[in-house]
Amino acid sequence: MLPSCLTGHWCLYAWDMEKKRVHVLDPVLAQKKCADQSAVHMHIIAALHDKIFYCIVEHFSGWDDDRQRYKIVFYNLAHPAALQVDSAFYVTHYIK
């Protein structure tokens, strides 16, 4: 799990290495369509994904994983869209 404020508000990126998924939980864009969330997050996910796999290669010998096979999953969360100022509270809750 990686909390991030790179979008101007807090959100959470979570890598599921077994199911090959990147989960994106964004409290501010909670009710937006996947395409809208993707427009905000895709460049950030791509950069973080590359860096994570760089670290895996450097620190875990023998871990052979195809970084291209990961699916990115955006969520329409049950709560109303959060204000940017409250986004850290929501992300802390998601981590729990």
C-alpha positions as CSV (number, residue, x, y, z in Angstrom):
1,M,0.0,0.0,0.0
2,L,1.2,3.4,-0.9
3,P,-0.5,6.6,0.3
4,S,0.2,9.5,-2.1
5,C,-0.6,13.1,-2.4
6,L,0.8,13.5,-5.9
7,T,-2.7,14.4,-7.3
8,G,-3.1,17.4,-5.0
9,H,-5.1,15.3,-2.5
10,W,-4.5,12.1,-0.7
11,C,-5.3,8.7,-2.3
12,L,-4.1,5.1,-1.8
13,Y,-2.5,2.8,-4.3
14,A,-2.4,-0.9,-3.3
15,W,-0.5,-3.6,-5.3
16,D,-1.8,-7.1,-5.2
17,M,1.2,-9.1,-6.4
18,E,-0.7,-12.4,-6.4
19,K,-3.7,-11.3,-8.4
20,K,-1.6,-8.8,-10.4
21,R,-3.8,-5.8,-9.7
22,V,-3.2,-2.2,-8.7
23,H,-6.1,-0.9,-6.6
24,V,-6.7,2.8,-6.6
25,L,-8.8,4.3,-3.8
26,D,-9.4,8.0,-4.2
27,P,-11.7,9.7,-1.8
28,V,-12.0,12.9,-3.7
29,L,-12.9,11.2,-7.0
30,A,-14.9,8.5,-5.2
31,Q,-18.0,8.9,-7.4
32,K,-16.3,9.7,-10.7
33,K,-16.3,7.3,-13.6
34,C,-13.3,5.0,-14.2
35,A,-12.2,7.1,-17.2
36,D,-12.1,10.3,-15.1
37,Q,-10.1,8.6,-12.4
38,S,-7.8,7.0,-14.9
39,A,-7.1,10.4,-16.5
40,V,-5.9,11.7,-13.1
41,H,-4.0,8.6,-11.9
42,M,-2.5,6.7,-14.9
43,H,0.7,8.6,-15.3
44,I,1.3,8.4,-11.5
45,I,0.6,4.6,-11.4
46,A,2.9,4.0,-14.4
47,A,5.8,5.8,-12.7
48,L,5.2,4.1,-9.3
49,H,4.8,0.7,-11.0
50,D,8.1,1.0,-12.7
51,K,9.9,2.1,-9.5
52,I,8.3,-0.8,-7.5
53,F,9.5,-3.3,-10.1
54,Y,13.0,-1.7,-10.1
55,C,13.1,-2.3,-6.4
56,I,11.9,-5.9,-6.7
57,V,14.6,-6.7,-9.3
58,E,17.3,-5.0,-7.1
59,H,16.3,-6.6,-3.8
60,F,14.5,-9.9,-4.5
61,S,16.6,-12.2,-6.6
62,G,14.6,-14.9,-8.3
63,W,11.3,-13.0,-8.2
64,D,10.2,-13.3,-11.9
65,D,7.1,-11.3,-12.5
66,D,5.6,-9.8,-15.7
67,R,5.0,-6.1,-14.8
68,Q,2.9,-5.6,-17.9
69,R,0.1,-8.0,-16.9
70,Y,-1.2,-5.9,-14.0
71,K,-4.8,-4.7,-14.2
72,I,-5.6,-1.3,-12.7
73,V,-8.8,-1.2,-10.7
74,F,-10.6,2.0,-9.8
75,Y,-13.4,2.1,-7.3
76,N,-16.7,4.0,-7.0
77,L,-16.6,4.2,-3.2
78,A,-19.8,4.1,-1.1
79,H,-19.2,7.4,0.5
80,P,-19.8,10.8,-1.1
81,A,-16.8,12.5,-2.6
82,A,-14.5,13.9,0.1
83,L,-13.1,17.4,0.2
84,Q,-9.4,17.6,-0.6
85,V,-8.7,18.8,2.9
86,D,-10.3,15.6,4.4
87,S,-8.7,13.2,2.0
88,A,-5.9,12.2,4.4
89,F,-8.5,11.0,6.9
90,Y,-10.2,8.8,4.4
91,V,-6.9,7.3,3.2
92,T,-6.0,6.5,6.8
93,H,-9.3,4.7,7.1
94,Y,-8.7,2.8,3.9
95,I,-5.4,1.5,5.2
96,K,-7.0,0.1,8.3
